[in-house]
Amino acid sequence: MAILINAVIINLIGVAIMLIVFSRTLILYVLIVVVIRMMGKRQIAEMQPFELVITIMIADLAAIPMQNMGVPLINGIIPIITLLSVQVFISYMSLKSEKVREIICGKPSLIIDKGRIVESELRKLRIDMNDLLEQLRVQNYLNISDIEFAILETNGKISITPRAEKRGVTVSDLGIKAEREELPITLIVDGKLFSTNLKNSGYDKNWLLKKLEKNKIKRIEDAFFAFIASDGVFHAQSKEITAQKEERL
């Protein structure tokens, strides 16, 4: 009997530990998501160096209390919030002071000037020619002579301005007047109507039902996806039919 009780107690302790680990992990996950959202919407490749460092440190700080039950949860939360405060403060100061931004983030570097490589700048930045040529090829520039200017931005990306004769033809070059396009408006997703979007589009539910009926969709619930494209074309797709149908408004 005592052995059975001990086994039950051990199992209960194990379940309790798992629940604690689960709750700690969930709390830290929610905290990290909130912190990253507050830091902004930049992708990893677009982050400034100080932002990338803070992101890596936050990840390490969150991993410690998740892996070690002996570390109080607050010991992970306080440093994470501290780093968030530092990031927000630095970002604010960078917006207010160009000097601070230059110290923290650096400044762009001109590495190709009128088709000529700026050797001194490459040496200063410790960029190998093979790496430079690779980055240019990635952006579909095989010849350096096709490039007017190339600037290494503070986030590590290279911005390229091609020579005038190598630039793509635009609508204005052809003398054609282009019509302004609007953003597409999603009306229905998986049978759910977005009433606000429908109202903002200038139409009502009766108009939508008529459009759906013309596309052989009887009810809103039967539509998988419906939207008004940027060129004013109404698109509707039923849940059973995979082919899109369209009709000019």
C-alpha positions as CSV (number, residue, x, y, z in Angstrom):
1,M,0.0,0.0,0.0
2,A,2.8,2.4,0.9
3,I,4.5,1.7,-2.4
4,L,1.3,2.5,-4.3
5,I,0.9,5.8,-2.4
6,N,4.5,6.7,-3.0
7,A,4.1,6.0,-6.8
8,V,0.9,8.2,-6.8
9,I,2.8,11.0,-5.0
10,I,5.7,10.7,-7.4
11,N,3.3,10.9,-10.4
12,L,1.5,13.9,-8.9
13,I,4.8,15.6,-8.3
14,G,5.8,14.9,-11.9
15,V,2.5,16.3,-13.2
16,A,2.9,19.4,-11.0
17,I,6.5,20.0,-12.4
18,M,5.3,19.6,-16.0
19,L,2.5,22.1,-15.3
20,I,5.0,24.6,-13.8
21,V,7.3,24.2,-16.7
22,F,4.4,24.7,-19.1
23,S,3.2,27.8,-17.3
24,R,6.7,29.3,-17.1
25,T,7.2,28.6,-20.8
26,L,3.9,30.1,-21.7
27,I,4.5,33.2,-19.7
28,L,7.9,33.8,-21.2
29,Y,6.6,33.1,-24.7
30,V,3.8,35.7,-24.3
31,L,6.4,38.2,-22.8
32,I,8.8,37.7,-25.7
33,V,6.1,38.1,-28.3
34,V,5.0,41.4,-26.6
35,V,8.6,42.6,-26.4
36,I,9.4,41.8,-30.0
37,R,6.2,43.6,-31.1
38,M,7.1,46.6,-29.1
39,M,10.6,46.7,-30.6
40,G,9.0,47.2,-34.1
41,K,8.2,45.2,-37.3
42,R,11.7,44.9,-38.8
43,Q,12.9,41.6,-40.1
44,I,16.1,40.2,-38.8
45,A,18.0,41.3,-41.9
46,E,16.7,44.8,-41.5
47,M,17.7,45.2,-37.9
48,Q,20.4,47.7,-36.8
49,P,23.4,46.1,-34.9
50,F,22.2,47.1,-31.5
51,E,18.7,45.7,-32.2
52,L,20.1,42.4,-33.3
53,V,22.3,42.2,-30.1
54,I,19.3,42.9,-27.9
55,T,17.2,40.3,-29.7
56,I,19.8,37.6,-29.2
57,M,20.3,38.6,-25.5
58,I,16.5,38.4,-24.9
59,A,16.4,34.9,-26.4
60,D,19.2,33.8,-24.2
61,L,17.6,35.3,-21.1
62,A,14.3,33.6,-21.8
63,A,15.9,30.2,-22.3
64,I,17.6,30.2,-18.8
65,P,14.4,30.2,-16.6
66,M,12.8,27.8,-19.0
67,Q,15.6,25.2,-18.8
68,N,16.5,25.7,-15.1
69,M,13.6,25.3,-12.6
70,G,15.9,26.6,-9.8
71,V,16.0,30.1,-11.4
72,P,13.1,32.3,-10.3
73,L,10.9,33.4,-13.2
74,I,11.3,37.0,-12.2
75,N,15.1,36.7,-12.8
76,G,14.3,36.3,-16.5
77,I,11.5,38.8,-16.8
78,I,13.3,41.8,-15.3
79,P,16.3,41.6,-17.6
80,I,14.1,41.2,-20.6
81,I,12.0,44.3,-19.7
82,T,15.3,46.1,-19.0
83,L,16.6,45.3,-22.5
84,L,13.3,46.4,-24.0
85,S,13.6,49.7,-22.2
86,V,17.1,50.2,-23.4
87,Q,16.1,49.4,-27.0
88,V,13.2,51.9,-26.8
89,F,15.4,54.6,-25.3
90,I,18.1,54.1,-27.9
91,S,15.6,54.1,-30.7
92,Y,14.0,57.3,-29.4
93,M,17.4,59.0,-29.0
94,S,18.4,57.9,-32.6
95,L,15.2,59.6,-33.9
96,K,16.0,62.8,-32.1
97,S,19.7,63.0,-32.6
98,E,21.6,62.3,-35.9
99,K,24.8,62.2,-33.9
100,V,23.5,59.5,-31.6
101,R,22.2,57.5,-34.6
102,E,25.6,57.7,-36.2
103,I,27.4,56.5,-33.1
104,I,24.9,53.6,-32.5
105,C,24.1,52.5,-36.0
106,G,27.0,53.9,-38.0
107,K,26.4,55.7,-41.4
108,P,26.0,54.5,-45.0
109,S,29.2,53.9,-47.0
110,L,29.7,54.7,-50.7
111,I,31.4,51.6,-52.1
112,I,30.9,52.2,-55.8
113,D,31.0,55.7,-57.2
114,K,30.1,56.3,-60.9
115,G,31.1,52.7,-61.9
116,R,34.4,52.7,-59.9
117,I,35.0,50.7,-56.8
118,V,36.0,52.8,-53.8
119,E,39.0,50.7,-52.6
120,S,39.6,52.6,-49.4
121,E,36.1,52.2,-48.3
122,L,36.2,48.4,-49.0
123,R,39.4,48.1,-46.9
124,K,37.8,50.1,-44.1
125,L,34.7,48.0,-44.1
126,R,36.8,44.8,-44.6
127,I,34.7,43.7,-47.5
128,D,36.2,41.1,-49.9
129,M,35.8,41.7,-53.6
130,N,34.2,38.2,-54.0
131,D,31.6,39.0,-51.4
132,L,30.8,42.3,-53.1
133,L,30.5,40.7,-56.5
134,E,28.2,38.0,-55.0
135,Q,25.9,40.7,-53.5
136,L,25.8,42.5,-56.8
137,R,24.9,39.2,-58.7
138,V,22.1,38.5,-56.2
139,Q,20.6,41.8,-57.3
140,N,21.1,40.9,-61.0
141,Y,24.0,43.2,-61.6
142,L,26.7,41.2,-63.3
143,N,28.9,44.1,-64.4
144,I,30.1,46.8,-62.1
145,S,30.2,49.2,-65.1
146,D,26.4,49.1,-65.1
147,I,26.2,50.6,-61.7
148,E,26.3,54.4,-61.0
149,F,26.3,54.2,-57.2
150,A,26.3,51.4,-54.6
151,I,25.9,52.2,-51.0
152,L,26.3,49.9,-48.0
153,E,23.5,50.7,-45.6
154,T,23.8,50.6,-41.9
155,N,21.7,47.3,-41.8
156,G,24.3,45.6,-44.0
157,K,22.3,45.7,-47.3
158,I,23.6,47.2,-50.5
159,S,21.5,49.8,-52.3
160,I,22.2,50.1,-56.0
161,T,21.5,52.9,-58.4
162,P,22.1,51.7,-62.0
163,R,23.4,53.9,-64.8
164,A,20.7,55.8,-66.7
165,E,21.0,53.6,-69.8
166,K,20.6,50.4,-67.7
167,R,17.5,51.4,-65.8
168,G,14.2,49.8,-66.6
169,V,11.6,51.6,-68.7
170,T,8.8,53.1,-66.7
171,V,5.3,54.2,-67.7
172,S,6.4,57.9,-67.5
173,D,9.3,57.2,-70.0
174,L,6.7,55.9,-72.5
175,G,4.5,59.0,-72.0
176,I,1.6,56.9,-70.9
177,K,-0.8,58.1,-68.2
178,A,-1.3,55.4,-65.7
179,E,-4.4,55.1,-63.6
180,R,-4.1,55.2,-59.9
181,E,-4.8,51.8,-58.3
182,E,-6.4,51.3,-54.9
183,L,-5.6,48.6,-52.3
184,P,-7.5,45.3,-52.8
185,I,-10.4,44.9,-50.4
186,T,-11.1,41.5,-48.8
187,L,-14.8,40.9,-48.3
188,I,-15.2,37.2,-47.4
189,V,-12.7,34.6,-46.0
190,D,-13.8,31.0,-45.4
191,G,-17.5,32.0,-45.3
192,K,-16.9,34.9,-42.9
193,L,-18.0,38.4,-44.0
194,F,-15.8,41.4,-43.2
195,S,-18.6,44.0,-42.7
196,T,-16.2,46.9,-42.1
197,N,-14.4,46.2,-45.4
198,L,-17.7,45.9,-47.2
199,K,-18.8,49.3,-45.8
200,N,-15.5,51.0,-46.7
201,S,-15.8,49.7,-50.2
202,G,-19.0,51.7,-50.7
203,Y,-21.3,48.7,-51.2
204,D,-23.8,46.9,-49.1
205,K,-24.7,43.3,-48.3
206,N,-27.4,43.2,-51.0
207,W,-24.9,44.1,-53.7
208,L,-22.5,41.4,-52.4
209,L,-25.2,38.8,-52.5
210,K,-26.1,39.7,-56.1
211,K,-22.4,39.4,-57.1
212,L,-22.1,36.1,-55.4
213,E,-25.3,34.8,-57.1
214,K,-23.8,35.7,-60.5
215,N,-20.8,33.6,-59.5
216,K,-23.2,30.7,-58.6
217,I,-22.7,31.2,-54.9
218,K,-26.0,31.3,-53.0
219,R,-24.9,32.3,-49.5
220,I,-22.0,34.1,-47.9
221,E,-21.2,31.0,-45.9
222,D,-20.7,29.1,-49.2
223,A,-17.9,31.5,-50.3
224,F,-14.4,30.5,-49.6
225,F,-12.9,33.9,-50.7
226,A,-14.2,37.1,-52.2
227,F,-12.5,40.4,-52.7
228,I,-12.4,43.5,-54.9
229,A,-9.1,43.7,-56.6
230,S,-7.1,47.0,-57.0
231,D,-8.3,47.3,-60.6
232,G,-12.0,47.2,-59.5
233,V,-12.6,43.6,-60.5
234,F,-14.8,41.5,-58.2
235,H,-13.4,38.0,-57.5
236,A,-15.4,35.1,-55.8
237,Q,-14.5,31.5,-55.1
238,S,-16.8,29.0,-53.6
239,K,-15.7,26.4,-51.0
240,E,-16.3,23.6,-53.5
241,I,-14.9,25.2,-56.7
242,T,-11.2,26.0,-56.9
243,A,-11.3,28.0,-60.1
244,Q,-11.7,31.8,-59.5
245,K,-14.5,33.6,-61.3
246,E,-14.4,37.3,-61.9
247,E,-16.8,39.9,-63.2
248,R,-16.3,43.6,-64.0
249,L,-18.1,45.9,-61.6
